[in-house]
């Protein structure tokens, strides 16, 4: 028996490849399915089942393409209603894969169809739990993403409490938990950086699994402090539930290398957003006017989803050399399928063609300190998450979280020069590029972000407050 966790850091997502005696089950696959098919071929094995733990909100799963290319049926848990052919498992239903068995355990709460899959070895021993978004390492799934008119967030949290107590916590402590996500995912609020653990350990250290916790206490704690979910979440749910175009079609349609003149014409003639996926400091030194920077080097896909509200938005890409296909693929992972082309030769080709360019001023933390010595009232804008800001920040800074920038646009100073920073520089450049595209020219980015500010030792910051309930979860 082989169990392989295929973890994708950009999405903080874990897919699973399970093989026994030449038969394979794949759980929660990413949209690009070739790696699973190639892995099975190397093992001389056949993919027998494609299991889904629930209708994912934060990425487009590869269940449809994988099923079509292998003939393996798609399996969902009870209550799932799909726009395509799928096997809807009953609670407790068994699926054989070689010498092992996977048991469907219906665990509503995160969503109504949420289902875990318990692995039984050839002797019937309970060995592993593929817990989807029901149970994470250090956390549980948020109960606010699947509400219907007759159900509240508290109702779903109550279902989750029952699912955990009655179906998960009764399993042996030695069972290994394999969740669908880790730290950085928006599907929970306090996930660990660890991506597996024993159930017994989680019973000891996961706040939501405390043995003495009442249902009322659970509901209160699980629903407290939930950030607003990214706007693309319901759109991804709909794609996963109703169906979508093949990844092969999406990649082929987007693979149009455009000359600078053709790129400019496309930008002028369509409503496409120009998305620049280069690194933050490279972007700051020169970019196409009105383009948005979201660098591939960080949590690219989730930030695209947070900052570009409509997955159907047409996109034109500017990338580093050789990164166009990766950019297209990573956009497709979260349902952004309407890339209409990319700049052939990248930004260098644009500049060499004599086209207009723009830039964002970037200064060091030491230079900021020098300017603050002359004027202590400089507008300093911190775009980190509220929890990060509460833990420690520059004295006098204002917190405008990047997640909410589209809603906060009117609150940014219009006449004064803004000094923008995040934790390390990734998010602040995104914020600066968006502000620049909206007509704010009075921007200065702080290279290296808050980490550089602290290292300089010359800028007053608030006393550190241990974020015991607010996780410092930057993406820099």
C-alpha positions, 0 to 999 in steps of 0.5 A: 500500500502506498499513500502519497500526499501531493501538497501544493503550497500556493493553495495550501492544498493536499491531494492524495494518491493511494495505491494497492495491488495495482489499483489507485484511488485519488482524493481531491485532485488538482485541476491538472490531472496528468501527474496522477495519470503518469504516476499510475502508469509508472506504478503499472496501476489503474485509477479505480476511483476519484473521491471528492470530500466536498464541493471545494470553494477555494480551487477547481478540482480535477475530478471531471478530467481525471474521470474522463481520461481514466474511466474512473467514477467520481464519488461524492458523499451523501447530499451531493447533487452534481451536474454530471454523472457521479456516484453518491455514496451512502454513509458507511459505504465501502470501496475496495482498492486492491487489498485496502478499503475506503469507507465513506463517513458522512460528516456534514458541517463545513458543507452538507455533503462533506464526507471523510474517507477512512482507510482500512488495511487488508486486516480491517484495521483503521489506519488513516482518515482523509478528512477533507475540510472537516478536520484540519491539523489544529483546526476544523472547517469553517461553517459559513461557506455553505449556508442555505436559506433554512440553515444558519452558520450556527446550524452548520457549526452544530452539525460539525460538532456532532460529526466530529464527536460522533464519527471522528473522535470515536476512531482510534488515536493511532489513525493518521489524519490527512486533511485537504488543507494546511496553513494559509488556506482560507477554509479555516482560521488556525491551521497548523503548518504541519500537514498530517498528524495522529488523531490522538494528538489532535484530540490533545492539541486541537482547540475544537476537539476538547473533550469537555467542550459543549456544543454551545462553546464549540459553536461560539469558538468555531464561528468567532473571528472568521474573515470574510471569504474570498469573493471567488469561493462561490464561483468555484463551488459552482464550477465544481458542482456543475462542471467546467471546461477541460484544462486542455482546452483552457491551456490551448486557448490561452497560449497566444504569445502577443507582440507588444503592438498586438498586446496593446491593441488587445488591452485597448479593445477588450475589458481585459485586466493586465496581470503582471506575475513577476516578482514585486521588486522587478515589477516596481522598476518598470511595468505597463501602466494600469497593470496589476502585480500578483507575483507567482512567488507567493500565494498567487492563486488565492490572491488572484481570487481575492483581488479579481472578483469575477472568475470570468474576467478576461486577462492579459498576462505579463510574466517572467521569461518561461513563466507564461504556461505556469501562470495560465495553469495556476490561474486555471486552478482557481477557475480563471479560464479567460486568459486571452494571451500573454506578452511575447518577450515579457516586459523587456519587449514592451520597453524596447518597443518604446511603449509607455512605462510606469514605476513605483518608488521603493525605499529601504526601511532605513530611508523610511526611518530618515524621513520619519526623523524629519516628519513623524506624521508620514502616512504609513499604510500597513496592508497586513491582516488585522491579526498581524497588525494587532500583534505588532505594528509601526507606531501611528500606522493605519491598517488597510488589509489587502484582502479588503482593498477594493472596499477601502479604496475611498479611505486611502489618502489622496493628497499625501504621499503614502508609505505602504508595507506588508510583512515582506514586500509581496502584498504591499506591491500588490496594493500599490499596483492596484492603487496606482491603476486607480489613479493614486500616484502618491505611493512609496513601497517599503522594500522588505516590509515590516521585517526590514522595519524591525531589523533596522531598529530605527522605527518605533513599533508597538509592544508585541502582543502574543496573538494567542487567538489571532494567527500571524499568517502573512504570505510574504 
